[in-house]
Amino acid sequence: MNADREATDYVREVSKLSTGEHFKIHMAPGGGWAAKIYPVEQE
């Protein structure tokens, strides 16, 4: 990543997690992280 040099560079990723499940994120130097977390209907 080049978040410390190009502020418009980003990666969009969609993930489905089960209750209690964890995931790791990478924090680039000079970058940031944002999330939109919401429940989905059970199939």
C-alpha angles and dihedrals in degrees: 000000000000101000091137090060107029115036093188094060113103144153122223115207130176120203135174115214131187122229109286094014119133134207135190126233130200116230111204118212107265090009135104142208135231133181139191107207122184139150120258127209115264114250 
